[in-house]
Amino acid sequence: MAHCAWRFGLIRLLALLGLALGAAACQPQTAPAPTTAVTEIPPAPGVTLAAPAGAAGLGDPLYPALGNGGYDVQHYTIDLTVDVARNMLDGVTTITAHAMQPLSAFNLDFSGLTITRVTVNGQSADYRRQGSETTITPPQPLAAGARLTVTVAYRGEPQPIRDPGVPFVPLGWQRFEQGIAVVSEPSGAMNWFPSNNHPADKATFTFRVQVPKPYQVAANGVLADTQDAGSSTTFVWQMTDPMATYLATVHIGRYEVVTATGPGGVTLRHYFPLGTPDTVKARFARIPQMMQFMTERFGAYPFDAYGVALLPVSTGWALETQTLSTYGADGADEAEVFHELMHEWFGNSVSPATWQDVWLNEGFATYFQWLWQEETEGRPAFDATVQQAYAGLVSRRVGPVLPQQPAGMFTAATYQRGACTLHALRLTVGDAVFFQILRTYYERFAGGVASTADFSATAVEVSGQPGVEALLNAWLTSPTPPLLVHIGQ
């Protein structure tokens, strides 16, 4: 997420085991508090205990009720028939997962839409809804390690999620005058498909979206098929690399599709609403050079395709929806275009283990847009940008990088102070070691999730400097910004 726009660690293990961490905090909407962590006690000989239910939340430090425990999603297949004019949909989401513990019941995050049928492994299943929590009881308890296929059929008009972390925009599936689009960070995915709605549980996706002609559909990944049914068309998109639910998107409208080829043969496809001025399209012309810049530093672009989709309205924000970044009708300046592209490496391939780790997305993307300026305009321009950002942090006494509540997620602390944290590390260890830290961190966690502790441990290990941990801790947690100097000065 861009600022001034919109801008496998421990949590993964706990998610898979079905245990919850943390205390209650602000919720994206009314939802039950996370269940107490289950401790399994071995039964006495000859005694059989009932399987426990999976946790109703993962105990995220900022959103403890998001996500669910006890299972690991492998794949989502989302089938939607959309009445665009009425913003109504009929949906069937099929979730393939593995039980990570014995399960008598488990939860999905799902908000608003009317459920018409639930099955588990082909058999009808009971369910109960409370707020955004849907508790499903399979016909028979599931054994640890069992493969499960959950199918949920539903219909209705999606109601946007109001999230305290992003009070300036509604989240999830929403209707615009000339189409429909999805922007979900952090909690909005649950307004259009049931899921394990937390980045700790990433999965692959198939989208099959039927719309009346002449509408078109863009989504994450690669367009695998189009099926003509006379008055309607079904668009089939495949996202074959792991993706967090908040990055899933669907855009429905009438588009000019502009294609090109990026470094290494990566497919580029941009979805511009009909009538988009050439001056707006031109703002994305340097994406191949930006991709090359990132490729030289971290390796190949991590997915099969990239592009942008523009909304039919101006917004003032952008979002790094995986492989298809979302922008308002006016596009963005070069720095923001780079910022969203850079997220494909840091944020999308390596995703935050908890929402408190969001600086690993936004601080990184902010610093790298400064590095792009260093590449294209020279070191003096880069130094001036860093100095201006740091002076602003000091004058406003901007607090810790790690947010303590959702409202602190997308602020100068996360973006500018997060970026200055990386610059302080660079000044301390030197350019060669700094970029080796980032490459090692990316290579270790690509395709998964990482925490702040994971990054700090990598920095200490690669640099061989124990003082790096104290430096990072000061920048991430102190009440006011530390001095931007080398260790020992």
Secondary structure, DSSP 8 states (H G I E B T S, - for coil): --SSS----HHHHHHHHT---S-----SSS--------------TT------B--S----SS-TTSS-SSEEEEEEEEEEEEETTTTEEEEEEEEEEEESS-BSBEEEE--SSEEEEEEETTEE-EEEEETTEEEEE-SS-B-TT-EEEEEEEEEE----B--TTSTTS-BEEEEETTEEEEE-TTTGGGGTS-B--STTS-EEEEEEEEEETT-EEEESSEEEEEEE-SSEEEEEEEEEEEE-GGG--EEEE-EEEEEEE-GGG-EEEEEEETT--HHHHGGGTTHHHHHHHHHHHH-S-SSSEE-EEE-SS--S-EE--TTSEEE-TT---HHHHHHHHHTTTBTTTBEESSGGGTHHHHHHHHHHHHHHHHHHH-HHHHHHHHHHHHHHHHHTT---SS-SSGGGSSSTIIIIIHHHHHHHHHHHH-HHHHHHHHHHHHHHHTTSEE-HHHHHHHHHHHH--THHHHHHHHHHHSSS------TT-
